[in-house]
Amino acid sequence: MIFKGVDFFPHGTRFPILEYRKVFVGLTLAAAVLSAALLLTRGLNFGVDFKGGSLIEIKAKSGTLDVVKLRETLNGLGVGEPQVQAVGDSEALIRIGQQPGADALAESRSQDAANKKVTGSLAANFDIRRTEVVGPAVSQELKSTAVLAIIASILGIAIYVWFRFEWQFALAAIVALIHDVFITTGLFSLLWYEFDLSVVAALLTLAGYSINDTVVIFDRVRENMRKYKKMEMVDLLNLSLNETLSRTVLTAGVTAIAVLALWLFGTTVIEAFTFAMLFGVIIGTYSSIFIAAPILLWLGVDRAAIVGEQKSDKATAAAKAGLP
Amino acid sequence: MSMLYFSRLYQAMILGICALGLLLCVPNFLSKDQFDALPKWAQNKIGLGLDLRGGAHMLMTIDTQQLRKDWMDNIRDDARRTLREGKLAGSPSVVGKAVEVRMANPADADVGLTALRRMIQSVGGSGFGGAANLKVDKGSDPGVIVIEPSDAGFTERVSNAIATSIEVIRKRIDSSGTKEANIVRQGFDRILIQIPGVEDTAQLKELIGKTAKLTFHDVHPTMTPEEARRTRVPSGFKIFPAVRGEFATEYLLKETAVVGGEDLADAHGAFDQRSSEPIISFRFNQKGARAFGEFTRVNVGRPFAIVLDNTVLSAPVIRDAILGGSGQISGSFTAESANNLAVQLRSGALQAPLTIVEERVVGASLGQDSIEAGKRAAIIGMIGVAAFMIFAYGLFGLFASLCAALQIGLIIAIMTLMGSTMTLPGIAGIVLTLGMAVDSNVLIYERIREELRNKSSPLKAIEAGFSRAYLTILDSQLTSFVAGLIMFVLGSGPIRGFAVTLTLGVVTTIFTAFTVTRLIVSWWVRSQGTSKIEAPLSYKMART
């Protein structure tokens, strides 16, 4: 007798998910509009990577850190208004804006001087744990590469899905993907969390992750199209969503456990990353179920073509089974 | 039972790969003594990135405008000499990105063109491959000849400057006692310097940033800089500012140096024997000694100027001919600045100034904290995922957890083989992989449950679970792979470290899901001894 695990997730459900598609799509559209509005009016709280300037992480040599006093000290230094963000009791992040200068060399010098002033005034009571300085040229580049990377990965994934499925599937998957990236970015604007390179890494990862669920559901949709040739498309999609629901939710749960571990026990360095990932896992799962499927329904799929494909697909499966 | 059949050879291959992978991991987990006790060939482990071990990362950019200007200035000087030698009247000057030679008599243009073309051929336009790198043509105005560098020529020029700069920086950093610096070119005009263990970069920047171009110049015999400013700076001369504390604030010097820093054989910081102030004592190589000796012999009683980066350090009067080829430079140094300058002079001059455009410094204490946090997150993540999987799938969940642990081992093994470094984002990638890796198992197991519900026999259900889930696993993993690949290609520093582990996570997920999990399950099936095995997973029947 072995332990066979607990089959706790309800099975054989027949949630009429697509009947509420207008609600979900409406909700999503609202979130998307809100995100767009936030991004346009408020923008993002760019970190040093994208804004330029310096970031200094300090830790009190003993006792706790008095943020108010720290702010006073820093404001008196004449390096603009450094931002102070307390981390725990004894640590803080200090951000200094890009210092002016006539050219790149002068900018770099004055930034250096500002850093020196700040670290010099703190050296007696604090350990300088980390310093990051990014010049204006580099921050511009990092920004454009980040945008390029996001576009390239969405395109890359789109091409892959298009190659594997019909174009309607690919389009639906891509809309869901863009939705995830967009809403997550919007959330960063809403919460005014710092948006830096690591968040971009999280966006790229969540793009690759979120598409997983969508692909798994679409795989099932295709399978069911061959199995139930006469079923209404709405019912077929509903059936597929329900059949894959346990898998979709369970994998999201496991991934969330891993990300949660990072979030609870990680350091300030990857906090933004894990937050984006955690939200991404949730929204990625949401979009796979509530966004991608309705779009597929609206786009319509040429069912005859998919049924016709079956033969060649079977041949591949047979070839696969023949492998050692 | 094709899905669960493994030939002995195939089993041996799978086990071999796993064993090899785990063996390769081992050195990463040994203490330093144990590691050192390993035979040399086995001493491979993943290096720690600067964010984990502490250190400085500096991205510098070379001043390409200055490089172009210096190049054009050289060509202008060459052109001037060529015209003089050819007894042609014309005035070369730098205009924008090119040198324009305006012939006094437009009829001379053809002769001038031939002469200048020959100059470019022979001297290579002050650089190798000059003929291809420079275009000499008639300009639009009559009597004007334009010498213009080609794009390829300029690119080569920058490449050469970067290569020599890297050498110079390496020498400077090495002589400051810091080892293990990693200095590489990045992009077109950048140099990336990574130095582990360095927390205070101020001194380093001082050392690296200076071009340290040392030259010895003739001082104009009669005219003072003020006179020159009032009337006209004589051709071939230029006004140089002097360092503070020098006798005069500026000097009128011959533009072409008598001898330069490239002819120094040695330089080091010292103290003057009489005044005991810090100085730099230097020695020329043979060529430099000869030129300097000749110059001082002819000019006894007159001053000459020692110029560093276009600023006059001192302008002593020559008392005797200096034939031995050695001398000393004074000029309000501190012991430290004298030493720094000596290092810079020994290592040679940079061709153009370097500006820091990005700098990231991580203290060793934060690095250590990050390692601890990363380990903790990995362990908690592992336990959490395993607990979840065992709760949901029992024994098969345990199999999946073992495979996830094996996968981490394989990722570390591949990274060891590739000689890559582990960074904090890299650890994040591994922890994330943990969650995503068992995804493939969830797919398979859920499928098995579904088949069981459809009244398949347990064996058939397992078979179908594996075979049906495969394409889906491949699909879902390959999309992550695409994202990881793009991150690796386009990403910089931190994103790259993450992309590496994420991509390896995908590769190892596909490997373990397709082979190891299946193999373990096939063993379990065989251990049951009968073809009528019990269902390996619990399942509720669907509600009706």
Interface residues (C-beta under 8 A of the other chain):
Chain A: I2 F3 K4 G5 V6 D7 F8 P10 H11 G12 T13 E57 K59 A104 L105 S108 D112 K116 D127 I128 R129 R130 T131 E132 V133 V134 G135 A137 V138 L142 T145 L148 A149 A152 S153 G156 I157 Y160 V161 R164 L197 S198 V200 A201 L204 T205 A207 G208 Y209 I211 N212 D213 V215 V216 D219 E243 S246 R247 L250 T251 G253 V254 T255 A256 I257 A258 V259 L260 A261 L262 L264 F265 G266 T267 V269 I270 F273 T274 M277 A317 K320 A321 G322 P324
Chain B: S2 M3 F6 S7 Y10 D51 L59 T61 D63 E199 A202 K205 P353 T355 I356 V357 E358 E359 R360 V361 V362 G363 S365 L366 D369 S370 A373 G374 R376 A377 A378 I380 G381 G384 V385 F388 M389 I390 F391 A392 Y393 G394 L395 F396 G397 L424 P425 A428 V431 L432 L434 G435 M436 V438 D439 V442 L443 E446 R449 E450 R453 S467 Y470 L471 T472 D475 S476 Q477 L478 T479 S480 F481 V482 A483 G484 L485 I486 M487 L490 G491 S492 G493 P494 I495 F498 A499 L502 A535 P536 L537 S538 Y539 K540 M541 A542 R543 T544
